[in-house]
């Protein structure tokens, strides 16, 4: 049993839905799920390759002393930038001077292992950025490859995948030059490294290029989730006596047809999206390691668990009334919102009259969905305006939650096509000690990465994804509390807006709302909003007055709620059922 009150995401609704302005999206892209997050300001995606965002350099006229305080790696990176871009920021080294130092430092850096954390002292020729580690951080291992190294072979295929590490984040021109030689840069890995697809006969010569630091082979174990690698396959992914359900990611340059062919050699294809290379497979457990040995496979993890669902005084706490009267009169008019939940918002409820559309074919009206929908955009018509939500004139497209990546992409594409600016999600994975999956708290998985890609426009236009942080704090299992209790997939994504719950009357943290950080150290949730009231019963969690909102059957109910799993596999809000 886990507590899962409905969360409001109120600050976002007021700012985005009521104001009707476009969201400013974070430019930080998703790391691969097989890599560890490093708080690196230089993270870049395959097609968003540009200069570091938080670094400054000061170049001076005098020649650089290669034996000074700075490491060869540090100095080489700066020299490469200067040779590539020309020196900026006042009179600088000539291009000829830079090129001369570049080659000598390449040779020196390749022959010695330097402390990557040394930073030149003030007065040295180049002031380097603080983040200079060349450690490659995978979930399977962390290592710093020796500069100038490359494997002799990576198999017998004409094209292979490898990790290519650069001295510095490559610019678009460098990537284009590599592409003309048949080398495709794929996804970023911390630090300064990318998955890449390249002709096998270029492995030995690619490392001769000035900005290439090292080439590293990808081991089969690098592609396996720690849960698989350590033999912790969850019971809920097992089918029959010997098969397991998996999420398998193929490299971006692998065609869908090739991915299907490889998948069918190992087992059954349950989902093969047309929009991305994230497949759902059922394969014999004994073949998982062999599947990881396929060059085209990038990452393998257990299939996700089933999903869990996660409001009068709330408007006062968030001051939403201020923007909904003159001179602003901002009530969500012209804004389309989309929401995913355990079912549909009640289309017959008076509070949504003329503003609600059901977006998918498979689903049914659900109490939790209706309650959340009223918080987001109910106009309070049935209560004379007393129990109204926040964006009271916004349109809603209601979807039952996605059961596959294909469904996620198809429904989000439908929402974007119909003008949705925001995706609202008050659900997460069901995590409990009974399921044996407590380690999923804080995890960044393949679904998390897909949400990051969608936010950044993978399906066309960008869309803001707002989600609850989950309701796992002190819920009776998966200790220790209170930290690292976030439930994936959306709450641990980088570019989502994750919302925790506070009491509407005291504005203090609730007894149930999950706190971060994520496993890789990022701070979440991003915002908090009312999800319960405290002073009616300060000694008991989720009792007394909570948050009143719409309920199926053209009525309202009071909820903040505990949840139970019913035989139909859905999480139901016990508080909703008790008070209806």
C-alpha positions as CSV (number, residue, x, y, z in Angstrom):
1,X,0.0,0.0,0.0
2,X,1.3,3.4,-0.9
3,X,-0.1,6.9,-0.3
4,X,-0.7,8.8,-3.5
5,X,-2.6,12.1,-3.1
6,X,-3.5,14.1,-6.1
7,X,-0.9,16.8,-6.6
8,X,-1.7,20.2,-8.2
9,X,1.3,21.4,-10.0
10,X,-0.3,24.7,-9.2
11,X,2.5,27.2,-9.8
12,X,3.0,25.8,-13.3
13,X,-0.8,25.9,-14.1
14,X,-1.0,29.5,-12.9
15,X,2.1,30.6,-14.9
16,X,1.5,28.6,-18.1
17,X,-2.2,27.8,-18.3
18,X,-3.6,31.0,-17.0
19,X,-1.1,33.3,-18.6
20,X,-1.2,31.3,-21.8
21,X,2.5,31.9,-22.6
22,X,4.9,29.5,-24.2
23,X,7.2,27.6,-21.8
24,X,10.9,28.2,-21.7
25,X,12.4,24.7,-22.0
26,X,15.7,23.6,-20.5
27,X,18.4,23.0,-23.0
28,X,20.1,20.3,-21.0
29,X,19.6,17.1,-22.8
30,X,19.2,13.6,-21.4
31,X,22.1,11.4,-20.7
32,X,21.7,7.9,-21.9
33,X,20.1,5.6,-19.3
34,X,23.3,3.5,-19.4
35,X,25.3,6.4,-18.2
36,X,25.7,8.0,-14.8
37,X,24.6,11.7,-14.6
38,X,27.4,14.1,-14.1
39,X,26.6,17.7,-13.3
40,X,28.5,18.9,-16.4
41,X,27.6,22.2,-17.9
42,X,28.8,21.0,-21.3
43,X,26.2,18.2,-21.8
44,X,25.1,18.3,-25.4
45,X,22.8,16.2,-27.6
46,X,23.7,14.9,-31.0
47,X,22.1,17.8,-32.9
48,X,22.6,20.4,-30.2
49,X,26.3,20.7,-30.3
50,X,27.7,24.0,-29.3
51,X,30.0,25.8,-27.0
52,X,30.1,25.2,-23.2
53,X,27.4,27.1,-21.5
54,X,29.1,28.1,-18.3
55,X,32.8,28.6,-19.1
56,X,34.9,31.6,-19.8
57,X,38.5,31.7,-21.1
58,X,41.1,34.5,-21.0
59,X,43.8,34.2,-23.6
60,X,46.9,36.4,-23.4
61,X,49.5,37.3,-25.9
62,X,52.6,35.6,-24.4
63,X,53.4,32.0,-25.4
64,X,52.0,29.3,-23.1
65,X,54.4,27.6,-20.8
66,X,53.6,23.9,-21.3
67,X,55.4,23.1,-18.1
68,X,53.3,25.4,-15.9
69,X,50.6,24.8,-13.4
70,X,47.9,23.7,-15.9
71,X,47.6,20.0,-17.0
72,X,48.4,19.1,-20.6
73,X,44.8,18.1,-21.0
74,X,43.5,21.4,-19.7
75,X,45.9,23.4,-21.9
76,X,45.2,21.2,-24.9
77,X,41.5,21.8,-24.7
78,X,42.0,25.6,-24.6
79,X,44.4,25.5,-27.5
80,X,42.1,23.4,-29.6
81,X,39.3,25.9,-29.0
82,X,41.6,28.7,-30.1
83,X,42.7,26.9,-33.2
84,X,39.2,26.0,-34.0
85,X,37.5,29.4,-33.4
86,X,40.2,32.0,-33.5
87,X,41.2,33.7,-30.2
88,X,38.5,35.9,-28.7
89,X,38.3,38.3,-25.8
90,X,41.1,40.8,-26.9
91,X,44.5,40.3,-28.4
92,X,45.3,36.6,-28.4
93,X,47.7,34.0,-29.7
94,X,48.1,33.8,-33.4
95,X,46.7,30.7,-35.1
96,X,50.2,29.6,-36.0
97,X,51.3,29.7,-32.4
98,X,48.2,27.8,-31.3
99,X,48.8,25.1,-33.9
100,X,52.4,24.7,-33.0
101,X,51.5,24.2,-29.3
102,X,48.6,22.0,-30.2
103,X,50.6,19.2,-31.7
104,X,53.3,19.2,-29.0
105,X,50.7,19.1,-26.2
106,X,48.8,16.3,-27.9
107,X,51.9,14.2,-27.8
108,X,52.6,15.1,-24.2
109,X,49.0,14.5,-23.1
110,X,49.0,11.1,-24.8
111,X,52.1,9.9,-23.0
112,X,51.3,10.8,-19.4
113,X,48.3,10.5,-17.0
114,X,47.6,13.9,-15.5
115,X,45.5,15.0,-12.6
116,X,42.3,16.1,-14.5
117,X,41.2,18.4,-11.6
118,X,44.2,20.7,-11.6
119,X,43.3,24.3,-12.7
120,X,45.9,26.8,-13.7
121,X,46.8,29.4,-11.2
122,X,46.0,33.0,-11.8
123,X,48.6,34.5,-14.1
124,X,48.9,31.5,-16.3
125,X,48.2,31.9,-20.0
126,X,44.8,30.3,-20.0
127,X,42.2,30.3,-17.2
128,X,40.5,26.9,-17.6
129,X,37.0,25.9,-16.5
130,X,36.5,24.0,-13.3
131,X,35.1,20.9,-14.9
132,X,37.9,19.0,-16.6
133,X,37.6,15.3,-15.7
134,X,37.8,12.8,-18.6
135,X,36.3,10.0,-16.5
136,X,33.7,8.2,-18.5
137,X,30.7,7.4,-16.2
138,X,28.7,4.4,-17.2
139,X,26.3,2.5,-14.9
140,X,28.5,-0.6,-15.4
141,X,31.9,1.1,-14.7
142,X,33.7,4.4,-14.4
143,X,37.1,4.8,-16.0
144,X,39.5,7.3,-17.6
145,X,40.8,6.0,-20.9
146,X,44.4,6.7,-21.7
147,X,44.7,9.5,-24.2
148,X,45.5,8.3,-27.8
149,X,44.2,4.8,-27.3
150,X,41.9,2.8,-29.6
151,X,41.0,-0.9,-29.8
152,X,42.6,-2.8,-32.6
153,X,39.2,-4.3,-33.7
154,X,35.6,-4.1,-32.6
155,X,34.3,-7.1,-34.5
156,X,33.9,-8.2,-38.1
157,X,31.1,-6.0,-39.3
158,X,31.7,-3.2,-41.7
159,X,30.3,-0.6,-39.3
160,X,30.5,-0.8,-35.5
161,X,29.5,1.2,-32.5
162,X,32.0,2.6,-30.0
163,X,32.6,5.3,-27.4
164,X,34.5,8.3,-28.8
165,X,35.9,10.7,-26.3
166,X,37.0,14.2,-27.4
167,X,39.3,16.7,-25.8
168,X,36.5,19.2,-26.0
169,X,32.8,19.1,-27.0
170,X,32.9,19.1,-30.8
171,X,31.4,22.0,-32.8
172,X,28.9,21.4,-35.6
173,X,31.6,21.9,-38.2
174,X,33.7,19.1,-36.7
175,X,30.7,16.8,-36.5
176,X,29.9,17.5,-40.2
177,X,33.5,16.8,-41.1
178,X,33.3,13.4,-39.3
179,X,30.1,12.6,-41.1
180,X,31.7,13.1,-44.5
181,X,34.1,10.3,-43.4
182,X,31.2,8.0,-42.5
183,X,31.4,8.7,-38.7
184,X,28.1,9.5,-37.1
185,X,28.1,11.0,-33.6
186,X,25.1,9.7,-31.6
187,X,24.3,10.3,-27.9
188,X,26.3,12.1,-25.2
189,X,28.1,10.3,-22.4
190,X,29.8,12.1,-19.5
191,X,32.5,13.3,-19.8
192,X,33.3,14.6,-23.3
193,X,32.3,11.3,-24.9
194,X,29.7,10.1,-27.3
195,X,28.3,6.9,-28.6
196,X,29.4,6.8,-32.3
197,X,28.8,4.7,-35.4
198,X,31.8,4.3,-37.6
199,X,33.4,2.2,-40.3
200,X,35.4,-0.6,-38.7
201,X,38.5,0.3,-40.8
202,X,38.5,3.9,-39.3
203,X,39.1,2.8,-35.7
204,X,42.8,2.9,-35.9
205,X,43.0,6.3,-37.7
206,X,40.2,8.2,-36.0
207,X,42.3,8.8,-32.9
208,X,44.8,10.7,-35.0
209,X,42.4,13.6,-35.3
210,X,43.3,16.6,-33.2
211,X,40.2,16.7,-31.0
212,X,39.7,12.9,-30.5
213,X,41.1,11.9,-27.2
214,X,40.3,8.1,-27.2
215,X,38.2,5.4,-28.7
216,X,36.7,2.8,-26.3
217,X,34.9,-0.5,-27.1
218,X,31.5,-1.1,-25.6
219,X,31.3,-4.2,-23.6
220,X,28.1,-6.4,-23.4
221,X,27.9,-5.6,-19.6
222,X,27.9,-1.9,-20.4
223,X,24.5,-2.4,-22.0
224,X,22.9,-4.2,-19.1
225,X,20.9,-2.5,-16.4
226,X,22.4,-3.1,-12.9
227,X,19.3,-5.1,-12.0
228,X,20.0,-7.5,-14.8
229,X,23.7,-7.5,-14.4
230,X,23.5,-8.3,-10.7
231,X,20.8,-10.9,-11.2
232,X,17.9,-8.9,-9.7
233,X,15.3,-9.4,-12.4
234,X,12.0,-8.5,-10.8
235,X,9.3,-11.1,-10.5
236,X,6.8,-9.0,-12.4
237,X,8.9,-9.1,-15.6
238,X,9.0,-12.9,-15.6
239,X,6.6,-14.8,-17.8
240,X,6.4,-18.6,-17.6
241,X,9.4,-20.4,-16.3
242,X,12.2,-19.0,-18.3
243,X,11.3,-15.8,-20.1
244,X,11.5,-12.1,-19.1
245,X,10.0,-8.9,-20.4
246,X,12.6,-6.3,-21.3
247,X,13.0,-2.8,-22.6
248,X,15.6,-2.8,-25.3
249,X,17.1,0.3,-26.9
250,X,18.8,0.1,-30.2
251,X,21.3,2.8,-31.4
252,X,19.7,5.7,-33.3
253,X,21.3,4.8,-36.6
254,X,19.9,1.2,-36.5
255,X,16.9,0.9,-38.8
256,X,13.6,-0.3,-37.4
257,X,13.7,-3.2,-39.8
258,X,17.1,-4.3,-38.6
259,X,16.1,-3.9,-34.9
260,X,13.0,-6.1,-35.5
261,X,15.1,-8.8,-37.2
262,X,17.5,-8.9,-34.3
263,X,14.7,-8.9,-31.8
264,X,12.9,-11.8,-33.5
265,X,16.0,-13.9,-33.3
266,X,15.8,-13.8,-29.6
267,X,12.1,-13.7,-28.7
268,X,8.8,-12.0,-29.1
269,X,8.4,-8.3,-30.1
270,X,5.7,-6.7,-27.9
271,X,6.2,-3.1,-29.1
272,X,8.2,-1.7,-32.0
273,X,7.5,2.1,-32.2
274,X,7.8,3.8,-35.5
275,X,9.0,7.0,-33.8
276,X,12.1,5.7,-31.8
277,X,14.2,2.7,-31.2
278,X,12.9,1.7,-27.8
279,X,11.5,-1.8,-28.1
280,X,9.6,-4.1,-25.7
281,X,10.6,-7.7,-26.0
282,X,10.0,-11.0,-24.2
283,X,13.0,-13.3,-24.4
284,X,14.4,-16.4,-22.7
285,X,16.4,-15.2,-19.7
286,X,19.3,-17.3,-20.8
287,X,19.7,-15.3,-24.0
288,X,19.8,-11.8,-22.4
289,X,23.6,-11.7,-22.3
290,X,23.8,-12.8,-26.0
291,X,21.3,-10.0,-26.9
292,X,23.6,-7.5,-25.2
293,X,26.4,-8.8,-27.4
294,X,24.7,-7.5,-30.5
295,X,26.5,-4.4,-31.8
296,X,23.2,-2.7,-32.7
297,X,21.9,-2.9,-29.1
298,X,22.6,0.1,-26.9
299,X,20.8,-0.7,-23.6
300,X,18.7,-3.4,-21.9
301,X,16.6,-3.0,-18.7
302,X,13.7,-4.8,-17.1
303,X,10.2,-3.8,-18.4
304,X,8.7,-1.1,-16.2
305,X,6.3,-2.1,-13.4
306,X,2.6,-1.3,-13.4
307,X,1.6,2.2,-12.8
308,X,0.3,4.0,-9.7
309,X,-1.8,7.1,-9.4
310,X,-0.5,9.6,-7.2
311,X,-7.3,20.1,-3.7
312,X,-11.0,25.3,-1.9
313,X,-7.8,26.3,0.2
314,X,-5.4,25.6,-2.6
315,X,-6.4,28.6,-4.7
316,X,-5.8,30.9,-1.7
317,X,-2.3,29.4,-1.0
318,X,-1.2,29.9,-4.6
319,X,-2.8,33.4,-5.1
320,X,-4.3,32.3,-8.3
321,X,-7.3,34.7,-7.8
322,X,-5.0,37.7,-8.4
323,X,-4.4,36.8,-12.1
324,X,-8.0,35.9,-12.8
325,X,-9.5,39.3,-12.2
326,X,-8.9,42.7,-13.8
327,X,-6.6,43.9,-15.1
328,X,-5.2,40.5,-16.0
329,X,-8.3,38.3,-16.5
330,X,-6.1,35.3,-17.2
331,X,-8.1,32.1,-16.9
332,X,-6.6,29.7,-19.5
333,X,-8.6,30.9,-22.4
334,X,-7.1,29.6,-25.6
335,X,-4.8,27.2,-23.9
336,X,-5.0,23.4,-24.5
337,X,-3.8,21.1,-21.8
338,X,-3.4,17.3,-22.0
339,X,-3.5,14.9,-19.1
340,X,-2.8,11.2,-18.6
341,X,-4.1,9.2,-15.7
342,X,-5.6,5.8,-14.8
343,X,-8.7,6.6,-16.9
344,X,-10.6,9.5,-18.4
345,X,-12.0,12.7,-16.8
346,X,-15.8,12.5,-16.6
347,X,-16.9,14.2,-19.8
348,X,-20.4,14.6,-18.4
349,X,-19.4,16.6,-15.4
350,X,-20.8,20.2,-15.5
351,X,-17.5,21.7,-14.5
352,X,-15.9,20.8,-17.9
353,X,-18.9,21.6,-20.1
354,X,-17.8,22.2,-23.7
355,X,-14.0,22.1,-22.8
356,X,-13.2,18.4,-22.5
357,X,-12.2,15.9,-25.2
358,X,-11.4,12.3,-24.8
359,X,-8.2,11.7,-26.7
360,X,-7.9,7.9,-27.0
361,X,-10.2,4.9,-27.6
362,X,-9.2,2.5,-24.8
363,X,-10.2,3.6,-21.3
364,X,-13.0,4.5,-19.0
365,X,-14.1,7.3,-16.7
366,X,-12.1,7.3,-13.5
367,X,-12.4,9.0,-10.2
368,X,-8.7,10.0,-9.9
369,X,-8.6,11.4,-13.4
370,X,-11.8,13.4,-12.8
371,X,-10.4,14.7,-9.4
372,X,-7.1,15.8,-11.0
373,X,-8.9,17.3,-14.0
374,X,-11.0,19.5,-11.7
375,X,-8.0,20.8,-9.9
376,X,-6.4,21.7,-13.2
377,X,-9.3,23.2,-15.1
378,X,-12.7,22.7,-13.4
379,X,-14.7,26.0,-13.5
380,X,-16.7,25.2,-10.3
381,X,-20.0,25.7,-12.2
382,X,-21.7,23.0,-10.2
383,X,-20.7,24.6,-6.9
384,X,-21.5,28.2,-7.9
385,X,-17.8,28.8,-8.4
386,X,-16.7,27.8,-4.9
387,X,-14.9,24.6,-5.9
388,X,-13.2,25.7,-9.1
389,X,-9.7,24.7,-10.2
390,X,-7.0,26.9,-11.6
391,X,-7.1,27.4,-15.4
392,X,-10.9,27.6,-15.4
393,X,-11.4,28.2,-19.1
394,X,-8.6,26.0,-20.5
395,X,-9.4,23.1,-22.8
396,X,-8.5,19.5,-21.7
397,X,-7.7,16.4,-23.7
398,X,-7.9,13.4,-21.5
399,X,-6.0,10.1,-22.0
400,X,-5.7,6.8,-20.2
401,X,-2.0,6.4,-19.2
402,X,0.4,4.9,-21.9
403,X,1.1,1.2,-21.6
404,X,4.0,1.3,-24.2
405,X,6.4,3.7,-25.8
406,X,4.3,3.5,-29.0
407,X,1.2,4.5,-27.1
408,X,3.1,7.3,-25.4
409,X,4.4,8.7,-28.7
410,X,1.1,8.3,-30.5
411,X,-1.0,10.0,-27.9
412,X,1.4,12.8,-27.2
413,X,1.6,13.4,-31.0
414,X,-2.2,13.6,-31.0
415,X,-2.1,16.1,-28.1
416,X,0.5,18.3,-29.8
417,X,-1.3,18.2,-33.1
418,X,-4.4,19.5,-31.3
419,X,-2.5,22.4,-29.8
420,X,-1.6,21.0,-26.3
421,X,1.1,23.1,-24.6
422,X,1.3,21.0,-21.4
423,X,1.2,17.3,-20.4
424,X,-0.1,16.7,-16.9
425,X,0.7,13.4,-15.2
426,X,-0.3,12.5,-11.6
427,X,1.0,8.9,-11.8
428,X,4.3,7.0,-11.6
429,X,5.6,3.5,-11.4
430,X,4.3,1.3,-8.6
431,X,7.2,0.7,-6.3
432,X,7.2,-1.3,-3.1
433,X,9.2,-3.8,-1.1
434,X,6.6,-6.5,-1.9
435,X,7.5,-6.0,-5.6
436,X,11.2,-6.1,-4.8
437,X,11.8,-3.0,-6.8
438,X,12.6,-0.4,-4.1
439,X,15.9,0.4,-5.9
440,X,13.9,2.0,-8.7
441,X,13.4,5.1,-6.5
442,X,15.4,7.9,-8.0
443,X,16.3,5.9,-11.1
444,X,16.6,7.5,-14.6
445,X,15.4,4.9,-17.0
446,X,14.6,4.6,-20.7
447,X,11.1,6.0,-20.2
448,X,12.6,9.0,-18.3
449,X,14.9,9.6,-21.3
450,X,12.0,9.3,-23.7
451,X,10.0,12.0,-21.8
452,X,13.1,14.3,-22.0
453,X,13.3,13.8,-25.7
454,X,9.6,14.5,-26.1
455,X,9.9,17.7,-24.1
456,X,12.6,18.8,-26.4
457,X,10.6,18.3,-29.6
458,X,11.2,14.7,-30.6
459,X,7.6,14.4,-31.8
460,X,7.4,17.8,-33.5
461,X,6.7,20.8,-31.3
462,X,8.0,21.0,-27.7
463,X,5.6,20.2,-24.9
464,X,6.0,20.9,-21.1
465,X,5.6,17.8,-19.0
466,X,4.4,18.3,-15.4
467,X,4.3,15.4,-13.0
468,X,3.9,14.6,-9.3
469,X,7.0,13.6,-7.3
470,X,5.1,10.5,-6.0
471,X,3.8,9.7,-2.5
472,X,6.4,7.4,-1.1
473,X,7.7,9.2,2.0
474,X,7.2,7.1,5.1
475,X,4.7,4.9,3.4
476,X,5.7,1.8,5.4
477,X,8.2,0.3,2.9
478,X,11.3,1.1,0.9
479,X,13.2,2.9,3.7
480,X,15.3,4.9,4.6
481,X,13.2,8.1,4.7
482,X,12.9,10.8,3.7
483,X,15.4,11.1,0.9
484,X,15.6,9.5,-2.6
485,X,11.9,8.5,-2.7
486,X,11.1,9.8,-6.2
487,X,9.2,7.3,-8.4
488,X,10.1,7.2,-12.2
489,X,9.7,7.8,-15.0
490,X,8.7,11.5,-15.2
491,X,9.7,12.7,-11.8
492,X,13.3,11.7,-12.4
493,X,13.5,13.1,-16.0
494,X,15.8,16.1,-16.4
495,X,13.5,18.4,-18.3
496,X,10.1,17.6,-16.6
497,X,8.7,19.9,-13.9
498,X,8.3,17.7,-10.9
499,X,5.9,18.9,-8.2
500,X,5.9,17.9,-4.5
501,X,3.0,18.5,-2.1
502,X,2.6,20.9,0.8
503,X,-0.3,21.5,3.2
504,X,-2.5,24.3,1.9
505,X,-3.1,25.8,5.3
506,X,0.5,25.6,6.8
507,X,2.5,25.5,3.6
508,X,4.8,22.9,5.1
509,X,5.9,19.6,3.6
510,X,3.2,16.9,3.7
511,X,3.6,13.6,5.4
512,X,3.5,11.6,2.2
513,X,5.2,13.6,-0.7
514,X,8.4,12.1,-2.1
515,X,11.6,14.0,-1.9
516,X,14.7,13.7,-4.0
517,X,17.4,13.8,-5.0
518,X,17.6,11.5,-8.0
519,X,20.1,8.7,-7.9
520,X,22.5,10.7,-9.9
521,X,22.3,13.7,-7.5
522,X,20.0,16.1,-9.3
523,X,17.6,18.2,-7.1
524,X,13.9,17.3,-7.4
525,X,11.1,18.2,-7.0
526,X,11.3,21.5,-8.8
527,X,8.2,23.0,-7.3
528,X,5.7,22.3,-4.5
529,X,1.9,22.9,-4.4
530,X,-1.0,22.1,-2.0
531,X,-2.0,18.5,-1.8
532,X,-3.6,18.2,1.6
533,X,-4.6,20.2,4.8
534,X,-2.8,19.8,8.1
535,X,-4.5,21.6,10.9
536,X,-7.7,19.7,11.0
537,X,-5.8,16.6,12.3
538,X,-2.2,17.4,12.7
539,X,-1.3,14.1,14.4
540,X,-2.6,11.9,11.5
541,X,-1.6,11.6,7.9
542,X,-4.3,12.0,5.2
543,X,-7.3,12.3,7.4
544,X,-10.0,15.0,7.8
545,X,-10.1,17.8,5.3
546,X,-8.0,17.4,2.2
547,X,-8.5,18.9,-1.3
548,X,-12.0,19.1,-2.7
549,X,-12.5,18.6,-6.4
550,X,-14.7,17.1,-9.1
551,X,-15.8,13.5,-8.9
552,X,-17.7,11.3,-11.5
553,X,-21.5,11.6,-11.3
554,X,-21.6,15.4,-11.3
555,X,-20.5,15.9,-7.8
556,X,-17.4,16.7,-5.7
557,X,-15.3,14.8,-3.1
558,X,-12.6,15.4,-0.5
559,X,-9.4,13.6,-1.2
560,X,-5.7,13.4,-0.7
561,X,-5.8,9.7,-0.4
562,X,-4.3,6.3,0.4
563,X,-4.3,3.9,-2.5
564,X,-5.1,0.2,-2.8
565,X,-4.4,-2.2,-5.7
566,X,-7.6,-3.7,-6.9
567,X,-7.9,-7.0,-8.9
568,X,-8.2,-5.0,-12.1
569,X,-4.6,-3.9,-11.7
570,X,-5.3,-0.2,-11.3
571,X,-4.5,1.8,-8.2
572,X,-7.7,3.3,-6.7
573,X,-7.9,6.2,-4.3
574,X,-9.4,4.8,-1.1
575,X,-10.2,8.2,0.2
576,X,-12.1,9.0,-2.9
577,X,-14.2,5.9,-2.6
578,X,-14.9,6.3,1.1
579,X,-16.1,9.9,0.7
580,X,-18.0,9.8,-2.5
